[in-house]
């Protein structure tokens, strides 16, 4: 649900650019253009990443099920607000509501998995597959609905699944700490916490220092590289595909409107990531996640370097290398998600995932700026070399974790 909403938003931007002409914020008016609409949307995406840290603090104090229910209600409400938005300023408000609500999910969901499921790797794999389905199907579903309905009707329809999911989450009866053992810092304090939680600013600073004093700082650096790479490669990939051999594919016609081939190849690339998530999750249950980080980022670096040269060989080679990019881009996620659980105590697991997704989506959002700058002042070849460098850096960090010591659940 989170990624369905996240990736449906860019599909709506061209419509807003044509429907509105002025952004009136009371004291000033601004023309509607790519920069101003982009700024409105950026507020939501920024809050999506920045809100992960306070959300991580909350999940160590409040049941994850309650927070996830609130997240779903908030996302659905934001799209209902979007459906009735009379002005771009209200669209910006709706996006801000979405960002705050969506930011709750990753610390809550991943903390719930790490504490409540014994086969973490498989759980992370299924969880990641669902995310990939949202990433791929969300924009495709939005495009298809827009062929038949006005955009306000479409966003209202998109709000409905969140309502049903929130009802299920509210009624679900689960043991959130079924997999927490004493060796994982899981002593129950009688208040629902397992060995920690943040009670004050001083406690937050102390817990944070404890986390970053150990090997978690290396895992956090891996997530930074992953986030920068993720935004850097995906933000402008449809545009790059438009300029490559993808033109050899025929556009798809729907009711007199055209779906460009770059869009459905892009969706196909993201769908391949579902398989990458599943395979990686199963491997995580059978070995050390640090090895998966090392192997996955090495493979991603190789695919990144080969992407443009392969594209020059023709359409078949481009499709193959695109599939490999989608596979390994999402292959690495279960490994670093599991590593966070391995290198942190259960009592601060929410805080740990809060920092993780502050890095992935907050700091990682700078990957879009990096890619845009590289494509503006340099060539795509230079961008892919920089992205490959990020993958190599993450592989090096994975190698350090492999050689340092076997992972433990004690936060060493």
C-alpha positions in Angstrom: 0.0 0.0 0.0 2.8 2.4 0.9 4.6 2.0 -2.4 1.4 1.9 -4.5 0.6 5.4 -3.2 4.3 6.6 -3.4 4.6 5.6 -7.1 1.2 6.7 -8.2 1.9 10.4 -7.3 4.4 11.0 -10.2 1.7 9.8 -12.7 -0.6 12.6 -11.5 1.9 15.4 -11.8 1.4 16.0 -15.6 -2.3 16.3 -15.0 -1.9 18.9 -12.3 0.4 20.9 -14.5 -2.3 21.3 -17.1 -5.3 21.7 -14.7 -3.9 24.4 -12.5 -2.3 27.7 -13.3 -1.6 29.4 -10.0 -0.5 28.3 -6.5 -2.1 30.7 -4.0 -0.6 30.4 -0.5 -2.3 33.6 0.9 0.6 36.0 1.1 2.0 35.1 -2.3 1.1 33.5 -5.6 3.3 31.3 -7.7 2.9 30.0 -11.2 2.2 26.3 -11.7 5.2 24.7 -13.3 7.5 21.7 -12.9 9.5 23.4 -10.1 6.5 24.5 -8.0 4.5 21.3 -8.3 7.7 19.4 -7.7 8.3 21.4 -4.5 4.7 20.6 -3.3 5.3 16.9 -3.9 8.7 17.0 -2.4 7.2 17.9 1.0 5.4 14.6 1.1 8.4 12.6 0.0 10.7 14.4 2.5 8.4 13.7 5.4 8.2 10.1 4.2 11.9 9.7 5.0 12.3 12.2 7.8 9.4 10.8 9.8 10.9 7.4 10.0 13.1 8.3 13.0 10.3 9.5 15.3 8.2 6.7 14.1 11.0 4.3 15.1 10.9 5.8 18.6 7.2 5.3 18.8 7.2 1.7 17.8 9.4 0.8 20.8 6.7 2.3 23.0 3.4 1.5 21.2 2.1 -1.7 19.5 3.2 -1.9 15.9 -0.3 -3.1 14.9 -1.8 0.2 16.3 0.8 2.3 14.4 0.3 0.4 11.1 -3.5 0.8 11.4 -2.9 4.6 11.9 -0.6 4.6 8.9 -3.2 3.0 6.7 -6.0 5.3 7.9 -3.7 8.4 7.3 -2.7 7.3 3.8 -6.3 6.7 2.8 -7.4 10.0 4.3 -4.7 11.8 2.4 -5.9 10.5 -0.9 -9.5 11.4 -0.1 -8.3 14.9 0.7 -6.4 14.8 -2.6 -9.6 13.9 -4.4 -11.4 17.0 -3.2 -8.4 19.4 -3.4 -9.7 22.6 -5.0 -6.2 24.2 -5.3 -2.5 23.1 -5.6 -2.0 24.4 -2.0 -4.4 21.7 -0.7 -2.7 19.1 -2.9 0.5 20.0 -1.1 -1.3 19.6 2.2 -2.6 16.2 1.1 0.9 15.1 0.2 2.2 16.2 3.6 -0.4 14.2 5.3 0.5 11.2 3.1 4.2 11.6 4.0 3.6 11.8 7.7 1.3 8.7 7.6 3.5 6.7 5.3 6.7 7.4 7.4 5.2 5.3 10.2 5.2 2.1 8.2 8.7 0.9 7.7 9.9 1.1 11.3 6.7 -0.5 12.5 6.4 -3.2 9.9 10.0 -4.3 10.0 10.2 -4.1 13.8 7.1 -6.3 13.9 8.7 -8.9 11.6 12.0 -8.9 13.4 10.4 -9.4 16.8 7.4 -11.6 15.8 8.7 -14.0 13.1 11.4 -16.6 13.7 12.1 -17.1 9.9 13.1 -13.4 9.4 14.6 -13.9 6.0 11.6 -15.4 4.5 9.3 -12.9 6.2 11.5 -10.0 4.9 11.3 -11.6 1.4 7.5 -11.9 1.3 7.3 -8.3 2.8 9.7 -7.0 0.1 7.8 -8.8 -2.6 4.6 -7.0 -1.5 6.5 -3.7 -1.7 7.7 -4.5 -5.2 4.2 -5.3 -6.3 3.1 -1.9 -5.1 6.1 -0.2 -6.8 5.3 -1.9 -10.1 1.5 -2.2 -10.1 0.7 1.1 -8.4 1.7 3.3 -11.3 0.4 0.9 -13.9 -3.0 0.7 -12.1 -3.1 4.5 -11.9 -2.4 4.8 -15.6 -5.1 2.3 -16.5 -7.7 4.0 -14.3 -6.9 7.4 -15.7 -7.7 6.1 -19.2 -11.3 5.7 -18.0 -11.9 8.2 -15.2 -11.1 11.7 -14.0 -8.0 11.9 -11.8 -10.1 12.8 -8.7 -12.2 9.7 -9.1 -9.0 7.6 -9.5 -7.4 8.9 -6.3 -10.7 8.3 -4.4 -10.8 4.8 -5.7 -7.1 4.3 -4.6 -8.1 5.3 -1.1 -10.4 2.4 -0.6 -7.9 -0.4 -0.3 -6.2 1.4 2.6 -9.6 1.5 4.4 -10.0 -2.3 4.1 -6.4 -2.9 5.1 -6.8 -0.7 8.1 -9.9 -2.6 9.2 -8.0 -5.9 9.0 -5.0 -4.5 10.8 -7.2 -3.2 13.6 -9.0 -6.5 14.1 -5.8 -8.7 13.7 -4.9 -10.8 16.8 -1.1 -11.4 16.7 1.8 -11.9 19.1 4.1 -9.1 18.2 7.1 -10.6 20.2 6.7 -14.3 19.5 10.3 -14.6 18.2 12.0 -12.4 20.8 14.3 -14.6 23.0 16.4 -13.6 26.0 19.6 -13.8 23.9 18.0 -11.1 21.6 17.6 -8.7 24.4 13.9 -9.8 24.7 13.2 -9.7 28.4 9.6 -8.5 28.8 9.2 -5.5 31.0 5.5 -6.0 31.5 4.6 -3.0 29.4 4.9 -4.6 26.0 8.6 -3.6 25.5 11.4 -6.0 25.0 14.6 -4.7 26.6 14.4 -1.0 25.8 12.4 1.8 24.4 13.0 5.6 24.5 11.4 7.5 27.4 13.1 10.9 27.0 15.5 13.0 24.9 18.4 11.9 27.1 17.3 8.2 26.7 17.1 8.8 22.9 20.6 10.2 22.7 22.0 7.4 24.9 20.2 4.6 22.9 21.4 6.2 19.7 25.0 6.4 20.9 24.8 2.8 21.9 23.6 1.8 18.5 26.2 3.7 16.5 29.0 2.6 18.8 28.8 -0.9 17.4 28.7 -2.5 14.0 25.2 -1.1 13.3 27.0 2.1 12.1 28.4 0.0 9.2 25.0 -1.5 8.4 23.6 2.1 8.5 26.3 3.1 6.0 25.2 0.2 3.7 21.6 1.5 3.8 22.7 5.0 2.9 24.5 3.6 -0.2 21.4 1.6 -1.0 19.1 4.5 -0.7 21.2 6.8 -2.8 21.5 4.2 -5.5 17.8 3.4 -5.4 16.6 7.0 -6.0 19.5 7.7 -8.3 18.8 4.9 -10.7 15.0 4.8 -10.7 14.2 8.5 -10.8 15.3 9.1 -14.4 15.4 5.5 -15.7 12.2 5.9 -17.8 13.7 8.9 -19.5 16.9 7.0 -20.1 15.0 4.1 -21.5 13.2 6.5 -23.9 16.6 7.5 -25.3 17.8 3.9 -25.8 16.8 1.0 -28.0 13.5 0.8 -26.2 12.0 2.7 -29.1 12.1 -0.5 -31.1 9.1 -1.7 -29.1 5.6 -0.6 -30.2 3.5 1.7 -27.9 0.4 0.2 -26.3 -2.9 1.8 -27.2 -5.7 2.2 -24.7 -8.9 4.0 -25.8 -7.1 6.3 -28.0 -4.3 7.1 -25.5 -0.8 5.8 -25.7 1.4 4.0 -23.1 5.0 4.5 -24.1 7.1 1.3 -24.2 9.6 2.7 -21.7 6.8 2.7 -19.1 5.8 -0.9 -19.4 9.5 -2.1 -19.6 10.1 0.0 -16.5 7.2 -1.7 -14.8 8.5 -5.1 -15.9 11.9 -4.3 -14.5 10.3 -3.5 -11.1 8.3 -6.8 -11.3 11.5 -8.8 -11.7 12.5 -7.3 -8.3 9.8 -9.5 -6.7 11.8 -12.6 -7.6 15.0 -10.9 -6.3 13.3 -10.2 -2.9 12.1 -13.8 -2.6 15.4 -15.5 -3.4 17.3 -13.2 -1.1 14.9 -13.7 1.7 15.2 -17.5 1.5 19.0 -17.2 1.4 19.0 -15.0 4.4 17.4 -17.9 6.4 20.2 -20.2 5.3 23.3 -18.1 5.9 24.8 -14.8 7.1 23.2 -11.7 5.7 26.5 -10.0 5.5 27.6 -12.4 2.7 24.4 -11.5 0.8 25.2 -7.8 1.2 28.7 -8.3 -0.3 27.6 -10.6 -3.1 24.5 -8.5 -4.0 26.3 -5.2 -4.3 29.2 -6.7 -6.3 26.6 -8.1 -8.8 24.8 -4.7 -8.8 28.1 -2.9 -9.5 28.8 -5.2 -12.5 25.3 -4.8 -13.9 25.5 -1.0 -13.5 28.8 -0.8 -15.4 27.4 -3.0 -18.2 24.0 -1.4 -18.5 24.7 1.2 -21.2 27.2 -0.9 -23.2 24.6 -3.7 -23.3 22.0 -1.2 -24.4 24.1 -0.3 -27.3 24.1 -3.9 -28.5 20.3 -3.8 -29.2 17.0 -4.4 -27.7 17.5 -8.1 -26.5 20.6 -7.2 -24.6 18.9 -4.1 -23.1 16.0 -6.2 -21.8 18.3 -8.8 -20.3 20.4 -6.2 -18.5 17.3 -4.3 -17.4 16.0 -7.5 -15.8 19.3 -8.1 -14.0 19.2 -4.5 -12.7 15.7 -5.0 -11.3 16.7 -8.4 -9.8 19.8 -7.2 -7.9 18.4 -3.8 -7.0 15.8 -5.5 -4.8 17.9 -8.6 -4.0 20.0 -6.6 -1.5 17.1 -5.3 0.6 16.3 -8.4 2.7 20.0 -8.8 3.6 20.4 -5.3 5.0 17.0 -5.5 6.7 18.0 -8.7 8.4 21.4 -7.3 9.3 19.7 -4.5 11.2 17.9 -7.1 13.3 21.2 -9.1 13.8 23.2 -6.1 15.0 20.7 -4.4 17.3 18.9 -5.4 20.5 15.2 -6.1 20.3 14.3 -3.3 22.7 15.6 -0.7 20.3 14.6 -2.4 17.1 12.0 0.3 16.2 14.7 3.0 16.7 17.1 1.0 14.6 14.7 0.7 11.7 13.8 4.4 12.2 17.5 5.3 11.6 17.6 2.8 8.7 14.7 4.3 6.8 15.8 7.8 7.6 18.9 6.8 5.7 17.2 4.9 2.9 14.4 7.4 2.1 15.5 10.6 3.8 19.2 10.9 2.9 18.6 8.5 0.0 16.3 11.1 -1.6 19.5 13.0 -2.5 20.1 10.3 -5.1 17.5 12.0 -7.3 19.4 15.3 -7.0 22.7 13.5 -7.7 21.2 11.8 -10.8 19.6 15.0 -12.1 22.9 16.9 -11.6 24.9 14.2 -13.4 22.5 14.1 -16.3 22.5 17.9 -16.6 26.2 18.5 -16.6 27.6 15.2 -17.6 26.6 12.1 -19.7 24.6 9.0 -18.6 27.8 7.0 -18.7 29.2 9.2 -15.9 26.0 8.8 -13.8 26.2 5.0 -14.1 29.9 5.0 -13.0 29.0 7.0 -9.9 26.2 4.6 -9.2 28.5 1.7 -9.6 30.9 3.4 -7.2 28.1 3.5 -4.6 27.6 -0.2 -5.1 31.3 -0.9 -4.7 31.4 1.1 -1.5 28.5 -0.9 -0.1 30.1 -4.1 -1.2 33.3 -3.1 0.7 31.3 -2.4 3.8 29.7 -5.8 3.5 33.1 -7.4 3.1 34.1 -5.7 6.4 31.1 -7.2 8.2 31.9 -10.6 6.7 35.5 -10.6 7.9 34.9 -8.8 11.2 33.0 -11.5 13.0 29.9 -13.7 12.7 26.6 -11.7 13.1 24.9 -11.9 16.5 21.6 -10.8 17.8 23.2 -8.9 20.7 23.9 -5.7 18.9 27.7 -6.2 18.8 
